[in-house]
Amino acid sequence: MMNESTWKTLLSRHLSQLLLIAALAGLMLYLSAASPFFWQWENLRNIADQSALMMILGVGMTLVIIAGGIDLSVGAIAALSGIIMALLLKSGTNSTAALTAGLVVGVLAGLSTGGLISRMRLNPFIVTLAMMSVIRGVALILSQGMPVYNFPAEVTWLGKGFAAGLPVPLWLALAVVLAGVLVLNTTRFGQYVQAIGGNEEALHRSGVQVRLYKTAIYALSGFCAALAGIIVAARLNTAEPTAGWMFELEAIAAVILGGTSMKGGVGSVAGTVIACLLLGVLRNGLTILSIHSYYQQLLIGLIILFAVVSSEIREGIS
């Protein structure tokens, strides 16, 4: 039997997701009336492409925030992974090895960040902020500040190809989302992720290697960031050291807007996915309505603020 507090928590979480779905439906109806271009396949493909990137980043960020952390380095990891892949391709490395190396770099960056946070008990905000600068600097040094371009067809296919009529990035995002849902809801690892955010000390006293799991969480976030970076590079046929700018803020906005608590312990991948779709449609709508990108950036910042305030209100209710 669930007590009253548990019922309130469940109601609060699912209510936020229902409100997001309602907001998404309302926004799509408005844009349908405002622009005949909205329902065209090319525009829907653009929404799918943009939302897919945020879904991939959002899954990793969801795990991090549920565990009571934060990761400001995902944009820089995305850039570095793309640069590593591109440089290896230019040196004659085969596509599979180059792609694998790009993903491994993301995992290693996440392991480094998670290791510092868990073993030295450092503040996640400060550590990931510092790592953001370090990793971005490495990307700039390796590329000498210049873009690396012209990839093989099998690589660009990952960014702008199609499979069964849908963009390949969307298929990759769906695979990551499915894996995230299964990991968070059906595995012991997922239980520990939520327990770390809820009461880390109690979990540690029960004999669980909390440091190991916290490090693994950041490694998964690094993998998701690396995959997103590779998709961006493949889509543009260019890897840039400045790629992934503001990825971290958009991912955090989607996660918090999707119902994950900033205090940790509570959250869902499903809520993050709905929020990613909402933000993707919103950004697309602002573009097709010819609203300047400056205002788009302002709106994203306001959404982050709204998401944080909403999270605090939900915590107060529960």
C-alpha positions in Angstrom: 0.0 0.0 0.0 1.3 3.4 -0.9 1.0 6.2 1.7 -0.4 9.7 1.0 3.1 11.1 0.4 3.8 8.6 -2.3 0.5 9.2 -4.0 1.2 13.0 -4.0 4.7 12.4 -5.5 3.3 10.1 -8.3 0.5 12.6 -9.0 2.9 15.5 -9.2 5.3 13.7 -11.5 2.6 12.4 -13.9 0.7 15.6 -13.8 3.7 17.5 -15.1 4.1 15.1 -18.0 0.4 15.4 -18.9 0.8 19.2 -18.8 3.8 18.9 -21.1 1.8 16.7 -23.6 -1.1 19.2 -23.5 1.4 22.1 -24.1 3.0 20.2 -27.0 -0.4 19.5 -28.6 -1.5 23.1 -28.2 1.7 24.4 -29.6 1.5 22.1 -32.6 -2.1 23.2 -33.3 -1.1 26.9 -33.1 1.8 26.4 -35.5 -0.4 24.4 -37.9 -2.7 27.4 -38.1 0.1 30.0 -38.2 2.2 28.4 -40.9 1.3 26.0 -43.7 5.0 25.0 -43.7 4.8 23.3 -40.3 3.4 20.0 -41.4 5.6 19.6 -44.5 7.9 16.6 -44.3 11.1 18.6 -44.5 10.1 20.7 -41.5 9.0 17.6 -39.5 12.4 16.0 -40.4 14.1 19.1 -39.0 12.2 18.8 -35.8 13.0 15.1 -35.5 16.7 15.8 -36.1 16.9 18.6 -33.5 14.8 16.7 -31.0 16.9 13.5 -31.5 20.1 15.3 -30.4 18.4 16.6 -27.2 16.9 13.2 -26.5 20.3 11.6 -26.6 21.9 14.3 -24.4 18.8 14.3 -22.2 19.0 10.6 -21.3 22.5 11.0 -20.0 21.7 14.2 -18.2 18.6 12.6 -16.6 20.7 9.9 -15.0 23.2 12.5 -13.7 20.5 14.8 -12.2 18.5 12.0 -10.7 21.7 11.0 -8.9 22.0 14.5 -7.5 24.6 15.8 -9.9 25.0 18.1 -12.8 27.1 17.9 -16.0 28.1 21.1 -17.7 30.7 19.4 -19.9 28.5 17.6 -22.4 28.7 20.3 -25.1 32.5 20.3 -24.9 32.6 16.5 -25.0 30.4 16.5 -28.1 32.8 18.9 -29.8 35.9 16.9 -28.8 34.5 13.5 -29.8 33.6 15.0 -33.3 37.1 16.4 -33.6 38.8 13.1 -32.6 36.6 11.1 -35.1 37.3 13.7 -37.9 41.1 13.8 -37.3 41.3 10.0 -37.4 39.3 9.8 -40.6 41.7 12.4 -42.2 44.7 10.3 -41.1 43.3 7.3 -43.0 41.7 5.4 -40.1 38.7 3.4 -41.2 35.3 4.7 -40.3 34.4 2.1 -37.6 37.6 2.7 -35.7 37.2 6.4 -35.9 33.6 6.3 -34.7 34.6 4.0 -31.9 37.4 6.3 -30.8 35.0 9.3 -30.7 32.7 7.4 -28.4 35.5 6.1 -26.2 36.8 9.7 -25.8 33.4 10.7 -24.5 33.3 7.7 -22.0 36.9 8.5 -20.8 36.0 12.2 -20.3 32.9 11.1 -18.3 35.0 8.6 -16.3 37.5 11.4 -15.4 34.7 13.8 -14.4 32.9 11.1 -12.3 36.1 10.0 -10.7 37.0 13.5 -9.5 33.5 14.0 -8.2 33.0 10.7 -6.5 36.5 9.9 -5.1 37.5 13.4 -4.0 33.9 14.5 -3.1 34.1 17.6 -5.2 31.2 19.8 -6.2 29.7 18.5 -9.5 29.0 22.0 -10.7 32.6 23.2 -10.2 34.2 20.0 -11.6 32.1 19.9 -14.7 32.5 23.6 -15.3 36.2 23.2 -15.1 36.1 20.1 -17.3 34.0 22.0 -19.9 36.8 24.5 -20.3 39.6 21.8 -20.3 37.9 19.6 -22.9 36.9 22.5 -25.1 40.5 23.7 -24.9 41.8 20.2 -26.0 39.4 20.3 -28.9 40.7 23.7 -30.0 44.4 22.6 -29.6 44.0 19.4 -31.5 42.1 21.1 -34.4 44.2 24.3 -34.2 40.9 26.1 -34.0 39.9 25.0 -37.5 37.0 22.8 -38.7 37.8 19.3 -40.1 35.5 18.3 -42.9 34.8 15.9 -45.8 33.9 12.5 -44.3 33.1 9.2 -46.0 29.5 8.5 -47.0 29.0 5.9 -44.3 29.8 8.5 -41.6 27.6 11.3 -43.0 24.8 8.7 -43.3 24.7 8.7 -39.5 23.8 12.4 -39.5 21.6 12.9 -42.5 20.7 9.4 -43.8 17.4 7.6 -43.6 16.3 4.1 -42.5 12.8 2.9 -43.0 11.7 6.4 -44.0 12.9 8.0 -40.8 16.1 10.0 -40.1 19.0 7.9 -38.7 19.6 10.2 -35.8 16.0 9.6 -34.7 16.6 5.8 -34.7 19.7 6.3 -32.7 17.9 8.5 -30.2 15.0 6.0 -29.9 17.6 3.3 -29.1 19.2 5.5 -26.4 15.9 6.4 -25.0 14.8 2.7 -24.8 18.1 1.7 -23.2 17.7 4.6 -20.7 14.1 3.6 -19.8 15.1 0.0 -19.3 18.3 0.8 -17.3 16.5 3.3 -15.0 13.3 1.2 -14.4 14.3 -2.4 -14.6 17.9 -2.8 -13.4 19.7 -2.6 -10.1 21.9 0.1 -11.5 18.8 2.2 -12.1 17.7 1.6 -8.5 21.1 2.8 -7.3 21.0 5.9 -9.5 17.7 6.9 -7.8 19.0 5.9 -4.3 22.2 8.0 -4.7 20.1 11.0 -5.4 17.7 10.2 -2.6 20.1 9.3 0.2 23.7 8.6 -0.8 25.0 8.1 2.7 22.4 5.4 3.5 23.2 3.6 0.3 26.9 3.7 1.1 26.3 2.3 4.6 24.4 -0.6 3.1 27.6 -1.7 1.4 27.1 -0.4 -2.1 30.1 0.9 -3.9 28.6 4.4 -4.4 31.8 5.8 -5.9 31.8 3.2 -8.7 28.2 3.9 -9.6 28.6 7.7 -9.6 31.6 7.4 -11.9 29.6 5.1 -14.2 26.7 7.6 -14.4 29.1 10.3 -15.7 30.6 7.8 -18.1 27.2 7.2 -19.6 26.5 10.9 -19.8 29.9 11.2 -21.6 28.9 8.5 -24.1 25.6 10.2 -24.8 27.4 13.5 -25.4 29.9 11.8 -27.7 27.2 10.2 -29.7 25.4 13.6 -30.1 28.7 15.2 -31.2 29.3 12.5 -33.8 25.8 13.0 -35.2 26.3 16.7 -35.4 29.6 16.3 -37.2 28.2 13.7 -39.6 25.2 15.8 -40.4 27.2 18.9 -41.3 30.1 16.9 -42.8 32.2 19.0 -40.6 33.7 18.7 -37.1 34.2 22.1 -35.3 35.9 22.6 -32.0 33.1 25.1 -31.1 30.3 22.6 -31.8 27.9 21.7 -29.0 27.7 25.3 -27.7 24.8 25.6 -25.1 24.0 21.8 -25.4 24.4 21.5 -21.6 21.8 24.2 -20.9 19.2 22.8 -23.3 19.7 19.3 -21.9 19.3 20.5 -18.3 16.2 22.5 -19.3 14.6 19.4 -20.9 15.4 17.2 -17.9 14.0 19.6 -15.3 11.0 20.6 -17.5 10.4 16.8 -17.9 9.8 16.4 -14.1 13.2 15.4 -12.8 14.0 17.0 -9.4 17.1 19.2 -9.2 17.6 17.7 -5.7 17.9 14.2 -7.1 16.2 10.9 -6.4 13.1 11.5 -8.6 12.9 11.7 -12.4 12.0 9.8 -15.6 13.4 9.4 -19.1 9.9 9.6 -20.5 9.4 13.1 -19.1 12.7 14.2 -20.6 11.7 12.9 -24.0 8.4 14.8 -24.0 10.2 18.0 -22.9 12.7 17.5 -25.7 9.9 17.3 -28.3 8.3 20.4 -26.8 11.5 22.4 -27.0 12.2 21.1 -30.5 8.8 22.1 -31.8 9.0 25.5 -30.0 12.4 26.3 -31.4 11.2 25.2 -34.9 8.1 27.3 -34.5 10.1 30.4 -33.6 12.2 29.8 -36.7 9.4 29.4 -39.2 7.6 32.4 -37.7 10.8 34.4 -38.4 11.5 35.3 -34.8 15.2 36.3 -34.4 17.6 33.8 -32.8 18.4 36.3 -30.1 14.9 36.0 -28.8 15.1 32.2 -29.1 18.1 32.2 -26.7 16.2 34.5 -24.3 13.2 32.2 -24.4 15.4 29.1 -23.7 16.9 30.9 -20.6 13.4 31.7 -19.4 12.3 28.1 -19.8 15.2 26.9 -17.7 14.2 29.4 -15.0 10.6 28.3 -15.2 11.7 24.7 -15.1 13.8 25.2 -11.9 11.0 27.2 -10.2 8.5 24.5 -11.2 10.8 21.8 -9.7 11.0 23.7 -6.4 7.2 24.0 -6.3 6.7 20.3 -7.0 9.2 19.5 -4.2 7.1 21.7 -1.9 3.9 20.0 -2.9 5.3 16.5 -2.4 
